[in-house]
Amino acid sequence: MSADRPAYTMGRAASMIGVTPAFLRSLGTAGLIEPERSGGGHRRYSRHQLQLAARVRQLLDEGTLLAAACRIVTLEDRLAAAHRHILELGGTITPEDDADIPTTTHP
């Protein structure tokens, strides 16, 4: 679970990112996101979890399989966390370290 507070019910979360509640449940089954539960047992999603879900949806729309999309999103999220940690420790991120900038391949 991310550090941000779960704030969105399943219906509202699904509506916000343009997916169905079944899609959000499938991400839980796939192990990508684990929503917290309210006192009444309702799923509650954080903003961070919704960002991950929206990214998976984008990858699926591009033709990526669900398992691969979940793995990609997990790795992207871990890389972003590592970059934040480096910056918190006073380090720097160079353009070569930035995953948003494609690497140059040489023939």
N, CA, C and O of each residue as an XYZ file, in Angstrom:
428
protein
N       0.843     -1.184      0.000
C       0.000      0.000      0.000
C       0.877      1.232      0.000
O       1.886      1.285      0.703
N       0.499      2.216     -0.781
C       1.279      3.444     -0.836
C       1.024      4.291      0.397
O       0.126      4.010      1.191
N       1.828      5.330      0.539
C       1.740      6.168      1.720
C       0.524      7.081      1.689
O       0.100      7.568      2.738
N      -0.060      7.331      0.494
C      -1.200      8.229      0.499
C      -2.445      7.506      0.987
O      -2.577      6.290      0.846
N      -3.332      8.265      1.551
C      -4.505      7.736      2.233
C      -5.557      7.260      1.232
O      -5.866      7.977      0.281
N      -6.120      6.045      1.432
C      -7.181      5.587      0.541
C      -8.396      6.490      0.681
O      -8.888      6.721      1.785
N      -8.868      6.989     -0.431
C      -9.925      7.976     -0.350
C     -11.107      7.681     -1.260
O     -12.155      8.310     -1.117
N     -10.970      6.751     -2.185
C     -11.989      6.591     -3.206
C     -12.628      5.214     -3.153
O     -11.935      4.197     -3.102
N     -13.959      5.189     -3.166
C     -14.677      3.924     -3.230
C     -14.479      3.314     -4.609
O     -14.066      4.002     -5.542
N     -14.770      2.037     -4.738
C     -14.550      1.351     -6.008
C     -15.304      2.025     -7.152
O     -14.729      2.257     -8.216
N     -16.558      2.335     -6.950
C     -17.341      2.954     -8.018
C     -16.786      4.296     -8.441
O     -16.669      4.585     -9.632
N     -16.445      5.111     -7.466
C     -15.891      6.440     -7.786
C     -14.521      6.303     -8.437
O     -14.220      7.005     -9.402
N     -13.689      5.404     -7.917
C     -12.353      5.189     -8.471
C     -12.452      4.741     -9.925
O     -11.745      5.263    -10.788
N     -13.329      3.773    -10.198
C     -13.486      3.266    -11.560
C     -13.946      4.382    -12.490
O     -13.434      4.518    -13.601
N     -14.899      5.171    -12.043
C     -15.412      6.279    -12.842
C     -14.327      7.312    -13.132
O     -14.237      7.826    -14.247
N     -13.506      7.614    -12.131
C     -12.465      8.635    -12.278
C     -11.452      8.280    -13.363
O     -10.963      9.162    -14.068
N     -11.134      6.992    -13.501
C     -10.112      6.613    -14.485
C     -10.704      5.917    -15.712
O      -9.969      5.433    -16.573
N     -12.038      5.869    -15.787
C     -12.695      5.356    -16.978
C     -12.618      3.850    -17.168
O     -12.483      3.363    -18.290
N     -12.705      3.116    -16.063
C     -12.694      1.650    -16.127
C     -13.906      1.121    -15.367
O     -14.666      1.886    -14.774
N     -14.070     -0.173    -15.395
C     -15.162     -0.795    -14.640
C     -14.650     -1.258    -13.277
O     -13.449     -1.455    -13.096
N     -15.561     -1.431    -12.325
C     -15.148     -2.018    -11.047
C     -14.505     -3.396    -11.233
O     -13.589     -3.758    -10.495
N     -14.983     -4.161    -12.215
C     -14.395     -5.483    -12.473
C     -12.924     -5.357    -12.866
O     -12.111     -6.207    -12.504
N     -12.580     -4.300    -13.604
C     -11.178     -4.087    -13.979
C     -10.342     -3.848    -12.729
O      -9.257     -4.415    -12.597
N     -10.824     -3.027    -11.819
C     -10.085     -2.776    -10.574
C      -9.937     -4.055     -9.758
O      -8.877     -4.308     -9.184
N     -10.992     -4.859     -9.705
C     -10.896     -6.135     -8.996
C      -9.851     -7.037     -9.645
O      -9.120     -7.745     -8.951
N      -9.779     -7.014    -10.985
C      -8.799     -7.858    -11.688
C      -7.371     -7.445    -11.350
O      -6.480     -8.294    -11.319
N      -7.138     -6.169    -11.099
C      -5.797     -5.722    -10.722
C      -5.452     -6.201     -9.316
O      -4.287     -6.459     -9.013
N      -6.455     -6.317     -8.467
C      -6.240     -6.895     -7.147
C      -5.903     -8.372     -7.260
O      -4.990     -8.859     -6.592
N      -6.633     -9.079     -8.097
C      -6.379    -10.500     -8.320
C      -4.986    -10.717     -8.909
O      -4.304    -11.682     -8.566
N      -4.570     -9.816     -9.796
C      -3.243     -9.911    -10.421
C      -2.128     -9.534     -9.446
O      -0.953     -9.761     -9.734
N      -2.488     -8.960     -8.292
C      -1.495     -8.612     -7.285
C      -0.864     -7.240     -7.458
O       0.106     -6.918     -6.772
N      -1.396     -6.427     -8.362
C      -0.811     -5.098     -8.573
C      -1.198     -4.132     -7.464
O      -0.341     -3.446     -6.907
N      -2.472     -4.078     -7.144
C      -2.929     -3.164     -6.099
C      -3.797     -3.934     -5.108
O      -4.570     -4.816     -5.480
N      -3.648     -3.580     -3.863
C      -4.462     -4.189     -2.809
C      -5.149     -3.063     -2.051
O      -4.553     -2.435     -1.176
N      -6.407     -2.813     -2.394
C      -7.103     -1.712     -1.729
C      -7.328     -2.005     -0.261
O      -7.437     -3.159      0.151
N      -7.394     -0.945      0.516
C      -7.780     -1.119      1.912
C      -9.281     -1.328      1.951
O      -9.974     -1.109      0.957
N      -9.778     -1.748      3.094
C     -11.217     -1.972      3.245
C     -11.771     -1.022      4.302
O     -11.143     -0.765      5.328
N     -12.952     -0.516      4.023
C     -13.636      0.327      5.006
C     -14.177     -0.568      6.110
O     -14.106     -1.793      6.010
N     -14.713      0.032      7.154
C     -15.300     -0.736      8.238
C     -16.401     -1.666      7.755
O     -16.624     -2.728      8.338
N     -17.090     -1.271      6.693
C     -18.154     -2.092      6.129
C     -17.669     -3.081      5.086
O     -18.473     -3.795      4.486
N     -16.339     -3.131      4.860
C     -15.780     -4.084      3.910
C     -15.659     -3.593      2.489
O     -15.283     -4.363      1.606
N     -15.967     -2.325      2.240
C     -15.873     -1.780      0.888
C     -14.426     -1.438      0.537
O     -13.666     -0.956      1.378
N     -14.064     -1.692     -0.706
C     -12.711     -1.375     -1.171
C     -12.524      0.132     -1.233
O     -13.422      0.864     -1.649
N     -11.335      0.594     -0.811
C     -10.973      2.012     -0.849
C      -9.623      2.135     -1.527
O      -8.661      1.478     -1.130
N      -9.550      2.980     -2.556
C      -8.339      3.130     -3.361
C      -7.682      4.483     -3.117
O      -8.360      5.494     -2.928
N      -6.365      4.486     -3.123
C      -5.596      5.733     -2.984
C      -5.362      6.330     -4.377
O      -5.562      5.666     -5.394
N      -4.943      7.572     -4.400
C      -4.596      8.222     -5.675
C      -3.489      7.465     -6.382
O      -3.530      7.276     -7.598
N      -2.500      7.034     -5.615
C      -1.374      6.302     -6.203
C      -1.857      5.014     -6.858
O      -1.427      4.683     -7.963
N      -2.733      4.296     -6.201
C      -3.268      3.073     -6.788
C      -4.034      3.368     -8.074
O      -3.966      2.592     -9.028
N      -4.756      4.476     -8.105
C      -5.493      4.842     -9.318
C      -4.544      5.223    -10.446
O      -4.832      4.956    -11.613
N      -3.419      5.843    -10.111
C      -2.420      6.150    -11.139
C      -1.865      4.860    -11.740
O      -1.688      4.763    -12.954
N      -1.594      3.875    -10.891
C      -1.090      2.588    -11.383
C      -2.133      1.916    -12.269
O      -1.806      1.400    -13.337
N      -3.379      1.924    -11.829
C      -4.457      1.299    -12.601
C      -4.632      1.975    -13.955
O      -4.826      1.302    -14.968
N      -4.562      3.303    -13.976
C      -4.701      4.030    -15.236
C      -3.553      3.695    -16.189
O      -3.762      3.589    -17.397
N      -2.364      3.531    -15.660
C      -1.213      3.169    -16.499
C      -1.388      1.766    -17.075
O      -1.069      1.532    -18.241
N      -1.888      0.835    -16.274
C      -2.156     -0.517    -16.779
C      -3.180     -0.438    -17.903
O      -3.004     -1.070    -18.945
N      -4.235      0.320    -17.707
C      -5.271      0.474    -18.740
C      -4.650      0.991    -20.037
O      -4.983      0.511    -21.120
N      -3.754      1.965    -19.928
C      -3.081      2.522    -21.106
C      -2.289      1.434    -21.833
O      -2.361      1.317    -23.056
N      -1.542      0.649    -21.076
C      -0.750     -0.419    -21.684
C      -1.644     -1.482    -22.332
O      -1.322     -1.989    -23.407
N      -2.750     -1.816    -21.692
C      -3.689     -2.779    -22.277
C      -4.260     -2.237    -23.584
O      -4.399     -2.975    -24.560
N      -4.587     -0.958    -23.601
C      -5.115     -0.337    -24.816
C      -4.100     -0.371    -25.962
O      -4.472     -0.360    -27.135
N      -2.817     -0.411    -25.604
C      -1.747     -0.479    -26.604
C      -1.443     -1.920    -27.025
O      -0.576     -2.154    -27.866
N      -2.165     -2.890    -26.433
C      -2.005     -4.271    -26.832
C      -1.149     -5.133    -25.913
O      -0.866     -6.287    -26.235
N      -0.740     -4.595    -24.792
C       0.070     -5.357    -23.840
C      -0.832     -6.293    -23.046
O      -1.935     -5.906    -22.659
N      -0.384     -7.507    -22.800
C      -1.141     -8.455    -21.988
C      -1.173     -7.995    -20.535
O      -0.269     -7.292    -20.084
N      -2.220     -8.391    -19.797
C      -2.406     -7.933    -18.419
C      -1.206     -8.245    -17.528
O      -0.736     -7.371    -16.800
N      -0.708     -9.472    -17.577
C       0.427     -9.836    -16.712
C       1.643     -8.980    -17.025
O       2.335     -8.524    -16.114
N       1.905     -8.760    -18.306
C       3.051     -7.940    -18.706
C       2.833     -6.482    -18.296
O       3.765     -5.826    -17.830
N       1.616     -5.976    -18.465
C       1.315     -4.597    -18.089
C       1.508     -4.392    -16.589
O       2.050     -3.371    -16.165
N       1.068     -5.356    -15.792
C       1.241     -5.251    -14.338
C       2.725     -5.259    -13.979
O       3.153     -4.511    -13.100
N       3.500     -6.084    -14.642
C       4.948     -6.143    -14.374
C       5.622     -4.829    -14.763
O       6.450     -4.307    -14.017
N       5.272     -4.302    -15.918
C       5.837     -3.027    -16.377
C       5.522     -1.920    -15.374
O       6.406     -1.157    -14.982
N       4.260     -1.839    -14.962
C       3.841     -0.789    -14.033
C       4.540     -0.950    -12.688
O       4.931      0.041    -12.073
N       4.699     -2.174    -12.232
C       5.415     -2.418    -10.974
C       6.853     -1.932    -11.071
O       7.350     -1.267    -10.162
N       7.518     -2.258    -12.165
C       8.910     -1.837    -12.335
C       9.034     -0.326    -12.492
O       9.956      0.278    -11.944
N       8.121      0.287    -13.230
C       8.129      1.749    -13.361
C       7.945      2.408    -11.997
O       8.610      3.395    -11.681
N       7.046      1.861    -11.199
C       6.774      2.422     -9.876
C       7.988      2.276     -8.958
O       8.326      3.196     -8.214
N       8.638      1.119     -9.017
C       9.844      0.917     -8.198
C      10.974      1.840     -8.629
O      11.707      2.360     -7.788
N      11.118      2.048     -9.931
C      12.160      2.950    -10.421
C      11.891      4.384     -9.960
O      12.807      5.090     -9.539
N      10.639      4.803    -10.044
C      10.291      6.153     -9.589
C      10.571      6.308     -8.093
O      11.062      7.348     -7.655
N      10.257      5.275     -7.314
C      10.533      5.325     -5.871
C      12.033      5.391     -5.607
O      12.476      6.117     -4.717
N      12.813      4.640     -6.374
C      14.271      4.676     -6.212
C      14.812      6.056     -6.553
O      15.705      6.561     -5.872
N      14.280      6.664     -7.597
C      14.723      8.013     -7.963
C      14.382      9.016     -6.863
O      15.201      9.875     -6.536
N      13.183      8.914     -6.290
C      12.815      9.814     -5.183
C      13.769      9.626     -4.009
O      14.188     10.599     -3.382
N      14.109      8.389     -3.718
C      15.011      8.098     -2.606
C      16.405      8.683     -2.866
O      17.017      9.257     -1.965
N      16.892      8.540     -4.070
C      18.194      9.117     -4.434
C      18.179     10.625     -4.203
O      19.114     11.182     -3.628
N      17.108     11.281     -4.656
C      17.013     12.734     -4.492
C      16.896     13.124     -3.022
O      17.474     14.126     -2.600
N      16.147     12.335     -2.233
C      16.028     12.609     -0.795
C      17.374     12.510     -0.096
O      17.623     13.222      0.877
N      18.243     11.632     -0.585
C      19.571     11.467      0.005
C      20.580     12.491     -0.516
O      21.760     12.453     -0.168
N      20.095     13.401     -1.354
C      20.965     14.460     -1.851
C      21.653     14.135     -3.163
O      22.501     14.901     -3.622
N      21.304     13.014     -3.773
C      21.896     12.638     -5.051
C      21.209     13.366     -6.197
O      20.303     14.171     -5.984
N      21.640     13.079     -7.380
C      21.045     13.669     -8.573
C      20.668     12.561     -9.553
O      21.223     11.463     -9.531
N      19.724     12.885    -10.395
C      19.300     11.984    -11.465
C      19.744     12.637    -12.774
O      19.338     13.754    -13.094
N      20.568     11.932    -13.508
C      21.052     12.458    -14.785
C      20.108     12.029    -15.904
O      19.297     11.125    -15.706
N      20.197     12.651    -17.058
C      19.359     12.218    -18.185
C      19.544     10.733    -18.523
O      18.607     10.087    -18.992
N      20.733     10.195    -18.289
C      20.967      8.771    -18.557
C      20.196      7.878    -17.579
O      19.902      6.723    -17.887
N      19.871      8.420    -16.398
C      19.139      7.670    -15.380
C      17.626      7.767    -15.550
O      16.881      6.983    -14.962
N      17.175      8.724    -16.349
C      15.750      9.008    -16.484
C      15.088      7.986    -17.398
O      15.375      7.935    -18.594
N      14.212      7.183    -16.838
C      13.533      6.136    -17.608
C      12.547      6.706    -18.628
O      12.124      5.996    -19.540
N      12.180      7.978    -18.485
C      11.267      8.584    -19.445
C      11.977      8.983    -20.737
O      11.329      9.288    -21.739
N      13.295      8.980    -20.711
C      14.070      9.317    -21.906
C      14.575      8.016    -22.510
O      15.321      7.284    -21.859
N      14.179      7.716    -23.747
C      14.627      6.456    -24.356
C      16.146      6.393    -24.470
O      16.813      7.399    -24.710
N      16.668      5.196    -24.294
C      18.114      5.010    -24.446
C      18.455      4.958    -25.926
O      17.641      4.557    -26.758
N      19.654      5.365    -26.229
C      20.112      5.314    -27.604
C      20.742      3.948    -27.851
O      21.604      3.495    -27.097
N      20.298      3.315    -28.908
C      20.892      2.021    -29.250
C      21.860      2.230    -30.403
O      21.637      3.050    -31.294
N      22.914      1.479    -30.358
C      23.931      1.583    -31.400
C      23.886      0.315    -32.243
O      23.785     -0.787    -31.704
N      23.964      0.470    -33.591
C      23.907     -0.717    -34.459
C      25.081     -1.648    -34.259
O      25.167     -2.683    -34.919
